Amino acid sequence: MVEYDSTNKDKKWLYQRLIRNILSNVDVTTLEASILKSVDKPVSYRFLGASQAIITFMDHIALKKEQENNEFSYFEISIQ
């Protein structure tokens, strides 16, 4: 068994990122450009493979604001 105690830096990293499953009918080759245009103030986008992507924001407040204001129509709806 491996145990790991999260640091404040780890938590900050996590709270600035949104990880989502991409819908099966979405063209992942053009998804990055679409996301970076439609999302307010993203820092980066990364395709993780296996139909998952991660969007990085400046801070947790920006992430929460985007979750409230954007439907993220490219992604499956998930409960957090």
PyMOL Python script that loads the backbone (N, CA, C, O; Angstrom):
from pymol import cmd

cmd.read_pdbstr("""\
ATOM      1  N   MET A   1       0.844  -1.176   0.000  1.00  0.00           N
ATOM      2  CA  MET A   1       0.000   0.000   0.000  1.00  0.00           C
ATOM      3  C   MET A   1       0.894   1.245   0.000  1.00  0.00           C
ATOM      4  O   MET A   1       1.857   1.337   0.761  1.00  0.00           O
ATOM      5  N   VAL A   2       0.554   2.191  -0.864  1.00  0.00           N
ATOM      6  CA  VAL A   2       1.299   3.442  -0.937  1.00  0.00           C
ATOM      7  C   VAL A   2       0.440   4.545  -0.328  1.00  0.00           C
ATOM      8  O   VAL A   2      -0.730   4.702  -0.676  1.00  0.00           O
ATOM      9  N   GLU A   3       1.028   5.292   0.566  1.00  0.00           N
ATOM     10  CA  GLU A   3       0.328   6.422   1.166  1.00  0.00           C
ATOM     11  C   GLU A   3       1.040   7.698   0.765  1.00  0.00           C
ATOM     12  O   GLU A   3       2.267   7.749   0.673  1.00  0.00           O
ATOM     13  N   TYR A   4       0.243   8.723   0.531  1.00  0.00           N
ATOM     14  CA  TYR A   4       0.809  10.012   0.130  1.00  0.00           C
ATOM     15  C   TYR A   4       0.014  11.117   0.793  1.00  0.00           C
ATOM     16  O   TYR A   4      -1.212  11.158   0.681  1.00  0.00           O
ATOM     17  N   ASP A   5       0.692  12.002   1.475  1.00  0.00           N
ATOM     18  CA  ASP A   5       0.046  13.154   2.083  1.00  0.00           C
ATOM     19  C   ASP A   5       0.141  14.325   1.119  1.00  0.00           C
ATOM     20  O   ASP A   5       1.234  14.759   0.754  1.00  0.00           O
ATOM     21  N   SER A   6      -1.010  14.828   0.715  1.00  0.00           N
ATOM     22  CA  SER A   6      -1.048  15.955  -0.215  1.00  0.00           C
ATOM     23  C   SER A   6      -0.452  17.194   0.424  1.00  0.00           C
ATOM     24  O   SER A   6      -0.650  17.462   1.609  1.00  0.00           O
ATOM     25  N   THR A   7       0.276  17.935  -0.377  1.00  0.00           N
ATOM     26  CA  THR A   7       0.819  19.212   0.082  1.00  0.00           C
ATOM     27  C   THR A   7      -0.118  20.328  -0.363  1.00  0.00           C
ATOM     28  O   THR A   7      -1.019  20.099  -1.171  1.00  0.00           O
ATOM     29  N   ASN A   8       0.085  21.509   0.150  1.00  0.00           N
ATOM     30  CA  ASN A   8      -0.711  22.659  -0.287  1.00  0.00           C
ATOM     31  C   ASN A   8      -0.518  22.921  -1.772  1.00  0.00           C
ATOM     32  O   ASN A   8      -1.455  23.332  -2.457  1.00  0.00           O
ATOM     33  N   LYS A   9       0.683  22.687  -2.271  1.00  0.00           N
ATOM     34  CA  LYS A   9       0.970  22.869  -3.695  1.00  0.00           C
ATOM     35  C   LYS A   9       0.163  21.872  -4.529  1.00  0.00           C
ATOM     36  O   LYS A   9      -0.358  22.227  -5.587  1.00  0.00           O
ATOM     37  N   ASP A  10       0.059  20.629  -4.058  1.00  0.00           N
ATOM     38  CA  ASP A  10      -0.753  19.617  -4.748  1.00  0.00           C
ATOM     39  C   ASP A  10      -2.218  20.051  -4.808  1.00  0.00           C
ATOM     40  O   ASP A  10      -2.858  19.940  -5.854  1.00  0.00           O
ATOM     41  N   LYS A  11      -2.736  20.533  -3.710  1.00  0.00           N
ATOM     42  CA  LYS A  11      -4.135  20.941  -3.636  1.00  0.00           C
ATOM     43  C   LYS A  11      -4.397  22.134  -4.541  1.00  0.00           C
ATOM     44  O   LYS A  11      -5.425  22.193  -5.215  1.00  0.00           O
ATOM     45  N   LYS A  12      -3.470  23.083  -4.557  1.00  0.00           N
ATOM     46  CA  LYS A  12      -3.618  24.246  -5.438  1.00  0.00           C
ATOM     47  C   LYS A  12      -3.640  23.791  -6.889  1.00  0.00           C
ATOM     48  O   LYS A  12      -4.445  24.284  -7.679  1.00  0.00           O
ATOM     49  N   TRP A  13      -2.770  22.862  -7.248  1.00  0.00           N
ATOM     50  CA  TRP A  13      -2.719  22.335  -8.613  1.00  0.00           C
ATOM     51  C   TRP A  13      -4.061  21.717  -8.979  1.00  0.00           C
ATOM     52  O   TRP A  13      -4.591  21.971 -10.061  1.00  0.00           O
ATOM     53  N   LEU A  14      -4.608  20.913  -8.087  1.00  0.00           N
ATOM     54  CA  LEU A  14      -5.868  20.233  -8.347  1.00  0.00           C
ATOM     55  C   LEU A  14      -7.031  21.212  -8.460  1.00  0.00           C
ATOM     56  O   LEU A  14      -7.873  21.060  -9.346  1.00  0.00           O
ATOM     57  N   TYR A  15      -7.096  22.200  -7.595  1.00  0.00           N
ATOM     58  CA  TYR A  15      -8.211  23.139  -7.566  1.00  0.00           C
ATOM     59  C   TYR A  15      -8.220  24.105  -8.747  1.00  0.00           C
ATOM     60  O   TYR A  15      -9.182  24.857  -8.909  1.00  0.00           O
ATOM     61  N   GLN A  16      -7.190  24.105  -9.566  1.00  0.00           N
ATOM     62  CA  GLN A  16      -7.122  24.964 -10.736  1.00  0.00           C
ATOM     63  C   GLN A  16      -7.440  24.196 -12.018  1.00  0.00           C
ATOM     64  O   GLN A  16      -7.398  24.773 -13.104  1.00  0.00           O
ATOM     65  N   ARG A  17      -7.755  22.921 -11.911  1.00  0.00           N
ATOM     66  CA  ARG A  17      -7.956  22.093 -13.091  1.00  0.00           C
ATOM     67  C   ARG A  17      -9.320  21.434 -13.113  1.00  0.00           C
ATOM     68  O   ARG A  17      -9.888  21.065 -12.085  1.00  0.00           O
ATOM     69  N   LEU A  18      -9.818  21.304 -14.333  1.00  0.00           N
ATOM     70  CA  LEU A  18     -11.097  20.664 -14.562  1.00  0.00           C
ATOM     71  C   LEU A  18     -10.844  19.482 -15.487  1.00  0.00           C
ATOM     72  O   LEU A  18     -10.381  19.665 -16.614  1.00  0.00           O
ATOM     73  N   ILE A  19     -11.138  18.285 -15.028  1.00  0.00           N
ATOM     74  CA  ILE A  19     -10.928  17.076 -15.815  1.00  0.00           C
ATOM     75  C   ILE A  19     -12.298  16.545 -16.218  1.00  0.00           C
ATOM     76  O   ILE A  19     -13.181  16.371 -15.379  1.00  0.00           O
ATOM     77  N   ARG A  20     -12.461  16.291 -17.513  1.00  0.00           N
ATOM     78  CA  ARG A  20     -13.751  15.853 -18.016  1.00  0.00           C
ATOM     79  C   ARG A  20     -13.597  14.738 -19.045  1.00  0.00           C
ATOM     80  O   ARG A  20     -12.564  14.622 -19.704  1.00  0.00           O
ATOM     81  N   ASN A  21     -14.640  13.920 -19.173  1.00  0.00           N
ATOM     82  CA  ASN A  21     -14.739  12.924 -20.238  1.00  0.00           C
ATOM     83  C   ASN A  21     -15.324  13.598 -21.467  1.00  0.00           C
ATOM     84  O   ASN A  21     -16.315  14.320 -21.369  1.00  0.00           O
ATOM     85  N   ILE A  22     -14.718  13.367 -22.618  1.00  0.00           N
ATOM     86  CA  ILE A  22     -15.158  13.969 -23.871  1.00  0.00           C
ATOM     87  C   ILE A  22     -16.246  13.099 -24.489  1.00  0.00           C
ATOM     88  O   ILE A  22     -16.138  11.873 -24.508  1.00  0.00           O
ATOM     89  N   LEU A  23     -17.286  13.741 -24.988  1.00  0.00           N
ATOM     90  CA  LEU A  23     -18.367  13.012 -25.648  1.00  0.00           C
ATOM     91  C   LEU A  23     -17.833  12.284 -26.875  1.00  0.00           C
ATOM     92  O   LEU A  23     -16.880  12.744 -27.503  1.00  0.00           O
ATOM     93  N   SER A  24     -18.437  11.160 -27.215  1.00  0.00           N
ATOM     94  CA  SER A  24     -17.935  10.318 -28.305  1.00  0.00           C
ATOM     95  C   SER A  24     -18.070  10.955 -29.683  1.00  0.00           C
ATOM     96  O   SER A  24     -17.313  10.599 -30.587  1.00  0.00           O
ATOM     97  N   ASN A  25     -18.998  11.877 -29.877  1.00  0.00           N
ATOM     98  CA  ASN A  25     -19.182  12.497 -31.181  1.00  0.00           C
ATOM     99  C   ASN A  25     -18.380  13.778 -31.387  1.00  0.00           C
ATOM    100  O   ASN A  25     -18.587  14.470 -32.385  1.00  0.00           O
ATOM    101  N   VAL A  26     -17.482  14.109 -30.482  1.00  0.00           N
ATOM    102  CA  VAL A  26     -16.682  15.331 -30.561  1.00  0.00           C
ATOM    103  C   VAL A  26     -15.356  15.041 -31.258  1.00  0.00           C
ATOM    104  O   VAL A  26     -14.695  14.045 -30.966  1.00  0.00           O
ATOM    105  N   ASP A  27     -14.974  15.927 -32.188  1.00  0.00           N
ATOM    106  CA  ASP A  27     -13.700  15.801 -32.893  1.00  0.00           C
ATOM    107  C   ASP A  27     -12.581  16.312 -31.988  1.00  0.00           C
ATOM    108  O   ASP A  27     -12.434  17.521 -31.813  1.00  0.00           O
ATOM    109  N   VAL A  28     -11.800  15.413 -31.417  1.00  0.00           N
ATOM    110  CA  VAL A  28     -10.755  15.811 -30.465  1.00  0.00           C
ATOM    111  C   VAL A  28      -9.623  16.583 -31.127  1.00  0.00           C
ATOM    112  O   VAL A  28      -8.866  17.270 -30.441  1.00  0.00           O
ATOM    113  N   THR A  29      -9.492  16.485 -32.452  1.00  0.00           N
ATOM    114  CA  THR A  29      -8.411  17.211 -33.141  1.00  0.00           C
ATOM    115  C   THR A  29      -8.655  18.717 -33.162  1.00  0.00           C
ATOM    116  O   THR A  29      -7.703  19.494 -33.242  1.00  0.00           O
ATOM    117  N   THR A  30      -9.907  19.137 -33.093  1.00  0.00           N
ATOM    118  CA  THR A  30     -10.209  20.566 -33.083  1.00  0.00           C
ATOM    119  C   THR A  30     -10.728  21.046 -31.729  1.00  0.00           C
ATOM    120  O   THR A  30     -11.053  22.222 -31.565  1.00  0.00           O
ATOM    121  N   LEU A  31     -10.802  20.148 -30.776  1.00  0.00           N
ATOM    122  CA  LEU A  31     -11.373  20.484 -29.473  1.00  0.00           C
ATOM    123  C   LEU A  31     -10.557  21.530 -28.720  1.00  0.00           C
ATOM    124  O   LEU A  31     -11.129  22.427 -28.100  1.00  0.00           O
ATOM    125  N   GLU A  32      -9.250  21.431 -28.765  1.00  0.00           N
ATOM    126  CA  GLU A  32      -8.414  22.390 -28.026  1.00  0.00           C
ATOM    127  C   GLU A  32      -8.711  23.821 -28.459  1.00  0.00           C
ATOM    128  O   GLU A  32      -8.936  24.684 -27.611  1.00  0.00           O
ATOM    129  N   ALA A  33      -8.715  24.083 -29.750  1.00  0.00           N
ATOM    130  CA  ALA A  33      -8.979  25.437 -30.245  1.00  0.00           C
ATOM    131  C   ALA A  33     -10.374  25.904 -29.845  1.00  0.00           C
ATOM    132  O   ALA A  33     -10.561  27.063 -29.474  1.00  0.00           O
ATOM    133  N   SER A  34     -11.346  25.011 -29.918  1.00  0.00           N
ATOM    134  CA  SER A  34     -12.718  25.361 -29.538  1.00  0.00           C
ATOM    135  C   SER A  34     -12.823  25.708 -28.061  1.00  0.00           C
ATOM    136  O   SER A  34     -13.470  26.687 -27.690  1.00  0.00           O
ATOM    137  N   ILE A  35     -12.190  24.907 -27.230  1.00  0.00           N
ATOM    138  CA  ILE A  35     -12.230  25.146 -25.780  1.00  0.00           C
ATOM    139  C   ILE A  35     -11.539  26.463 -25.432  1.00  0.00           C
ATOM    140  O   ILE A  35     -12.083  27.272 -24.680  1.00  0.00           O
ATOM    141  N   LEU A  36     -10.355  26.675 -25.971  1.00  0.00           N
ATOM    142  CA  LEU A  36      -9.607  27.885 -25.622  1.00  0.00           C
ATOM    143  C   LEU A  36     -10.315  29.146 -26.103  1.00  0.00           C
ATOM    144  O   LEU A  36     -10.118  30.216 -25.526  1.00  0.00           O
ATOM    145  N   LYS A  37     -11.136  29.044 -27.151  1.00  0.00           N
ATOM    146  CA  LYS A  37     -11.923  30.192 -27.616  1.00  0.00           C
ATOM    147  C   LYS A  37     -13.166  30.406 -26.769  1.00  0.00           C
ATOM    148  O   LYS A  37     -13.548  31.547 -26.509  1.00  0.00           O
ATOM    149  N   SER A  38     -13.801  29.327 -26.338  1.00  0.00           N
ATOM    150  CA  SER A  38     -15.090  29.455 -25.667  1.00  0.00           C
ATOM    151  C   SER A  38     -14.991  29.608 -24.149  1.00  0.00           C
ATOM    152  O   SER A  38     -15.918  30.128 -23.527  1.00  0.00           O
ATOM    153  N   VAL A  39     -13.913  29.177 -23.558  1.00  0.00           N
ATOM    154  CA  VAL A  39     -13.747  29.257 -22.107  1.00  0.00           C
ATOM    155  C   VAL A  39     -13.080  30.579 -21.756  1.00  0.00           C
ATOM    156  O   VAL A  39     -12.111  30.981 -22.400  1.00  0.00           O
ATOM    157  N   ASP A  40     -13.600  31.254 -20.735  1.00  0.00           N
ATOM    158  CA  ASP A  40     -13.077  32.546 -20.314  1.00  0.00           C
ATOM    159  C   ASP A  40     -11.790  32.374 -19.503  1.00  0.00           C
ATOM    160  O   ASP A  40     -11.799  31.756 -18.438  1.00  0.00           O
ATOM    161  N   LYS A  41     -10.711  32.911 -20.000  1.00  0.00           N
ATOM    162  CA  LYS A  41      -9.410  32.946 -19.321  1.00  0.00           C
ATOM    163  C   LYS A  41      -8.829  31.578 -18.953  1.00  0.00           C
ATOM    164  O   LYS A  41      -8.392  31.390 -17.818  1.00  0.00           O
ATOM    165  N   PRO A  42      -8.813  30.626 -19.878  1.00  0.00           N
ATOM    166  CA  PRO A  42      -8.131  29.366 -19.560  1.00  0.00           C
ATOM    167  C   PRO A  42      -6.624  29.562 -19.657  1.00  0.00           C
ATOM    168  O   PRO A  42      -6.161  30.441 -20.384  1.00  0.00           O
ATOM    169  N   VAL A  43      -5.873  28.775 -18.950  1.00  0.00           N
ATOM    170  CA  VAL A  43      -4.418  28.829 -19.030  1.00  0.00           C
ATOM    171  C   VAL A  43      -3.927  27.807 -20.044  1.00  0.00           C
ATOM    172  O   VAL A  43      -3.053  28.093 -20.863  1.00  0.00           O
ATOM    173  N   SER A  44      -4.510  26.600 -19.975  1.00  0.00           N
ATOM    174  CA  SER A  44      -4.088  25.570 -20.923  1.00  0.00           C
ATOM    175  C   SER A  44      -5.152  24.489 -21.050  1.00  0.00           C
ATOM    176  O   SER A  44      -6.074  24.379 -20.241  1.00  0.00           O
ATOM    177  N   TYR A  45      -4.980  23.700 -22.102  1.00  0.00           N
ATOM    178  CA  TYR A  45      -5.843  22.558 -22.364  1.00  0.00           C
ATOM    179  C   TYR A  45      -4.924  21.399 -22.709  1.00  0.00           C
ATOM    180  O   TYR A  45      -3.933  21.579 -23.417  1.00  0.00           O
ATOM    181  N   ARG A  46      -5.243  20.225 -22.219  1.00  0.00           N
ATOM    182  CA  ARG A  46      -4.443  19.045 -22.563  1.00  0.00           C
ATOM    183  C   ARG A  46      -5.356  17.848 -22.748  1.00  0.00           C
ATOM    184  O   ARG A  46      -6.184  17.536 -21.892  1.00  0.00           O
ATOM    185  N   PHE A  47      -5.189  17.180 -23.888  1.00  0.00           N
ATOM    186  CA  PHE A  47      -5.907  15.942 -24.149  1.00  0.00           C
ATOM    187  C   PHE A  47      -5.149  14.839 -23.430  1.00  0.00           C
ATOM    188  O   PHE A  47      -3.951  14.659 -23.649  1.00  0.00           O
ATOM    189  N   LEU A  48      -5.845  14.099 -22.572  1.00  0.00           N
ATOM    190  CA  LEU A  48      -5.188  13.064 -21.773  1.00  0.00           C
ATOM    191  C   LEU A  48      -5.244  11.696 -22.426  1.00  0.00           C
ATOM    192  O   LEU A  48      -4.629  10.751 -21.932  1.00  0.00           O
ATOM    193  N   GLY A  49      -5.969  11.576 -23.525  1.00  0.00           N
ATOM    194  CA  GLY A  49      -6.176  10.265 -24.118  1.00  0.00           C
ATOM    195  C   GLY A  49      -7.354   9.604 -23.435  1.00  0.00           C
ATOM    196  O   GLY A  49      -7.883  10.121 -22.452  1.00  0.00           O
ATOM    197  N   ALA A  50      -7.763   8.463 -23.956  1.00  0.00           N
ATOM    198  CA  ALA A  50      -8.892   7.722 -23.385  1.00  0.00           C
ATOM    199  C   ALA A  50     -10.120   8.612 -23.214  1.00  0.00           C
ATOM    200  O   ALA A  50     -10.880   8.463 -22.257  1.00  0.00           O
ATOM    201  N   SER A  51     -10.302   9.543 -24.155  1.00  0.00           N
ATOM    202  CA  SER A  51     -11.465  10.449 -24.159  1.00  0.00           C
ATOM    203  C   SER A  51     -11.553  11.334 -22.926  1.00  0.00           C
ATOM    204  O   SER A  51     -12.651  11.616 -22.444  1.00  0.00           O
ATOM    205  N   GLN A  52     -10.424  11.770 -22.416  1.00  0.00           N
ATOM    206  CA  GLN A  52     -10.413  12.700 -21.294  1.00  0.00           C
ATOM    207  C   GLN A  52      -9.554  13.910 -21.627  1.00  0.00           C
ATOM    208  O   GLN A  52      -8.595  13.833 -22.396  1.00  0.00           O
ATOM    209  N   ALA A  53      -9.933  15.030 -21.020  1.00  0.00           N
ATOM    210  CA  ALA A  53      -9.182  16.268 -21.213  1.00  0.00           C
ATOM    211  C   ALA A  53      -9.108  17.008 -19.887  1.00  0.00           C
ATOM    212  O   ALA A  53      -9.920  16.800 -18.986  1.00  0.00           O
ATOM    213  N   ILE A  54      -8.109  17.879 -19.796  1.00  0.00           N
ATOM    214  CA  ILE A  54      -7.931  18.688 -18.596  1.00  0.00           C
ATOM    215  C   ILE A  54      -7.773  20.146 -19.016  1.00  0.00           C
ATOM    216  O   ILE A  54      -6.981  20.464 -19.903  1.00  0.00           O
ATOM    217  N   ILE A  55      -8.534  21.025 -18.371  1.00  0.00           N
ATOM    218  CA  ILE A  55      -8.447  22.454 -18.627  1.00  0.00           C
ATOM    219  C   ILE A  55      -7.901  23.100 -17.361  1.00  0.00           C
ATOM    220  O   ILE A  55      -8.401  22.857 -16.263  1.00  0.00           O
ATOM    221  N   THR A  56      -6.876  23.922 -17.522  1.00  0.00           N
ATOM    222  CA  THR A  56      -6.254  24.597 -16.385  1.00  0.00           C
ATOM    223  C   THR A  56      -6.675  26.064 -16.375  1.00  0.00           C
ATOM    224  O   THR A  56      -6.687  26.725 -17.414  1.00  0.00           O
ATOM    225  N   PHE A  57      -7.020  26.563 -15.189  1.00  0.00           N
ATOM    226  CA  PHE A  57      -7.430  27.952 -15.002  1.00  0.00           C
ATOM    227  C   PHE A  57      -6.420  28.675 -14.118  1.00  0.00           C
ATOM    228  O   PHE A  57      -5.564  28.048 -13.494  1.00  0.00           O
ATOM    229  N   MET A  58      -6.529  29.997 -14.074  1.00  0.00           N
ATOM    230  CA  MET A  58      -5.618  30.806 -13.254  1.00  0.00           C
ATOM    231  C   MET A  58      -5.739  30.452 -11.771  1.00  0.00           C
ATOM    232  O   MET A  58      -4.741  30.402 -11.052  1.00  0.00           O
ATOM    233  N   ASP A  59      -6.969  30.209 -11.326  1.00  0.00           N
ATOM    234  CA  ASP A  59      -7.198  29.877  -9.922  1.00  0.00           C
ATOM    235  C   ASP A  59      -8.542  29.168  -9.779  1.00  0.00           C
ATOM    236  O   ASP A  59      -9.271  29.000 -10.757  1.00  0.00           O
ATOM    237  N   HIS A  60      -8.857  28.761  -8.573  1.00  0.00           N
ATOM    238  CA  HIS A  60     -10.098  28.023  -8.314  1.00  0.00           C
ATOM    239  C   HIS A  60     -11.330  28.888  -8.563  1.00  0.00           C
ATOM    240  O   HIS A  60     -12.364  28.379  -8.994  1.00  0.00           O
ATOM    241  N   ILE A  61     -11.232  30.161  -8.303  1.00  0.00           N
ATOM    242  CA  ILE A  61     -12.363  31.069  -8.520  1.00  0.00           C
ATOM    243  C   ILE A  61     -12.726  31.120  -9.999  1.00  0.00           C
ATOM    244  O   ILE A  61     -13.905  31.079 -10.348  1.00  0.00           O
ATOM    245  N   ALA A  62     -11.720  31.209 -10.873  1.00  0.00           N
ATOM    246  CA  ALA A  62     -11.965  31.230 -12.319  1.00  0.00           C
ATOM    247  C   ALA A  62     -12.586  29.910 -12.779  1.00  0.00           C
ATOM    248  O   ALA A  62     -13.479  29.905 -13.626  1.00  0.00           O
ATOM    249  N   LEU A  63     -12.122  28.810 -12.232  1.00  0.00           N
ATOM    250  CA  LEU A  63     -12.681  27.498 -12.568  1.00  0.00           C
ATOM    251  C   LEU A  63     -14.155  27.426 -12.175  1.00  0.00           C
ATOM    252  O   LEU A  63     -14.990  27.027 -12.986  1.00  0.00           O
ATOM    253  N   LYS A  64     -14.479  27.804 -10.956  1.00  0.00           N
ATOM    254  CA  LYS A  64     -15.862  27.758 -10.480  1.00  0.00           C
ATOM    255  C   LYS A  64     -16.760  28.672 -11.310  1.00  0.00           C
ATOM    256  O   LYS A  64     -17.884  28.300 -11.645  1.00  0.00           O
ATOM    257  N   LYS A  65     -16.271  29.861 -11.642  1.00  0.00           N
ATOM    258  CA  LYS A  65     -17.037  30.802 -12.458  1.00  0.00           C
ATOM    259  C   LYS A  65     -17.339  30.184 -13.820  1.00  0.00           C
ATOM    260  O   LYS A  65     -18.457  30.305 -14.320  1.00  0.00           O
ATOM    261  N   GLU A  66     -16.368  29.535 -14.410  1.00  0.00           N
ATOM    262  CA  GLU A  66     -16.564  28.914 -15.718  1.00  0.00           C
ATOM    263  C   GLU A  66     -17.544  27.751 -15.636  1.00  0.00           C
ATOM    264  O   GLU A  66     -18.359  27.567 -16.540  1.00  0.00           O
ATOM    265  N   GLN A  67     -17.477  26.976 -14.579  1.00  0.00           N
ATOM    266  CA  GLN A  67     -18.430  25.874 -14.396  1.00  0.00           C
ATOM    267  C   GLN A  67     -19.861  26.398 -14.312  1.00  0.00           C
ATOM    268  O   GLN A  67     -20.783  25.772 -14.834  1.00  0.00           O
ATOM    269  N   GLU A  68     -20.045  27.527 -13.665  1.00  0.00           N
ATOM    270  CA  GLU A  68     -21.381  28.096 -13.505  1.00  0.00           C
ATOM    271  C   GLU A  68     -21.903  28.717 -14.797  1.00  0.00           C
ATOM    272  O   GLU A  68     -23.107  28.698 -15.054  1.00  0.00           O
ATOM    273  N   ASN A  69     -20.995  29.273 -15.615  1.00  0.00           N
ATOM    274  CA  ASN A  69     -21.400  30.039 -16.788  1.00  0.00           C
ATOM    275  C   ASN A  69     -21.341  29.277 -18.102  1.00  0.00           C
ATOM    276  O   ASN A  69     -21.855  29.769 -19.106  1.00  0.00           O
ATOM    277  N   ASN A  70     -20.742  28.109 -18.134  1.00  0.00           N
ATOM    278  CA  ASN A  70     -20.530  27.398 -19.384  1.00  0.00           C
ATOM    279  C   ASN A  70     -21.112  26.002 -19.283  1.00  0.00           C
ATOM    280  O   ASN A  70     -20.960  25.325 -18.266  1.00  0.00           O
ATOM    281  N   GLU A  71     -21.775  25.580 -20.338  1.00  0.00           N
ATOM    282  CA  GLU A  71     -22.382  24.258 -20.345  1.00  0.00           C
ATOM    283  C   GLU A  71     -21.369  23.150 -20.617  1.00  0.00           C
ATOM    284  O   GLU A  71     -21.668  21.983 -20.368  1.00  0.00           O
ATOM    285  N   PHE A  72     -20.190  23.478 -21.117  1.00  0.00           N
ATOM    286  CA  PHE A  72     -19.195  22.480 -21.491  1.00  0.00           C
ATOM    287  C   PHE A  72     -19.835  21.408 -22.367  1.00  0.00           C
ATOM    288  O   PHE A  72     -19.790  20.220 -22.045  1.00  0.00           O
ATOM    289  N   SER A  73     -20.427  21.836 -23.467  1.00  0.00           N
ATOM    290  CA  SER A  73     -21.187  20.929 -24.332  1.00  0.00           C
ATOM    291  C   SER A  73     -20.332  19.850 -24.986  1.00  0.00           C
ATOM    292  O   SER A  73     -20.871  18.915 -25.578  1.00  0.00           O
ATOM    293  N   TYR A  74     -19.022  19.960 -24.890  1.00  0.00           N
ATOM    294  CA  TYR A  74     -18.129  18.947 -25.449  1.00  0.00           C
ATOM    295  C   TYR A  74     -17.944  17.761 -24.507  1.00  0.00           C
ATOM    296  O   TYR A  74     -17.424  16.718 -24.904  1.00  0.00           O
ATOM    297  N   PHE A  75     -18.365  17.925 -23.278  1.00  0.00           N
ATOM    298  CA  PHE A  75     -18.062  16.946 -22.239  1.00  0.00           C
ATOM    299  C   PHE A  75     -19.303  16.290 -21.674  1.00  0.00           C
ATOM    300  O   PHE A  75     -20.397  16.854 -21.709  1.00  0.00           O
ATOM    301  N   GLU A  76     -19.115  15.092 -21.154  1.00  0.00           N
ATOM    302  CA  GLU A  76     -20.194  14.422 -20.440  1.00  0.00           C
ATOM    303  C   GLU A  76     -20.490  15.195 -19.168  1.00  0.00           C
ATOM    304  O   GLU A  76     -19.588  15.774 -18.564  1.00  0.00           O
ATOM    305  N   ILE A  77     -21.730  15.204 -18.766  1.00  0.00           N
ATOM    306  CA  ILE A  77     -22.108  15.850 -17.517  1.00  0.00           C
ATOM    307  C   ILE A  77     -21.724  14.924 -16.378  1.00  0.00           C
ATOM    308  O   ILE A  77     -22.034  13.733 -16.402  1.00  0.00           O
ATOM    309  N   SER A  78     -21.055  15.470 -15.392  1.00  0.00           N
ATOM    310  CA  SER A  78     -20.677  14.648 -14.248  1.00  0.00           C
ATOM    311  C   SER A  78     -20.974  15.390 -12.961  1.00  0.00           C
ATOM    312  O   SER A  78     -20.973  16.620 -12.926  1.00  0.00           O
ATOM    313  N   ILE A  79     -21.223  14.653 -11.928  1.00  0.00           N
ATOM    314  CA  ILE A  79     -21.493  15.231 -10.613  1.00  0.00           C
ATOM    315  C   ILE A  79     -20.180  15.331  -9.865  1.00  0.00           C
ATOM    316  O   ILE A  79     -19.405  14.375  -9.824  1.00  0.00           O
ATOM    317  N   GLN A  80     -19.934  16.481  -9.279  1.00  0.00           N
ATOM    318  CA  GLN A  80     -18.679  16.664  -8.538  1.00  0.00           C
ATOM    319  C   GLN A  80     -18.940  16.778  -7.072  1.00  0.00           C
ATOM    320  O   GLN A  80     -18.003  16.936  -6.289  1.00  0.00           O
TER     321      GLN A  80
END
""", "prot")
cmd.dss("prot")
cmd.show_as("cartoon", "prot")
cmd.util.cbc("prot")
cmd.orient("prot")
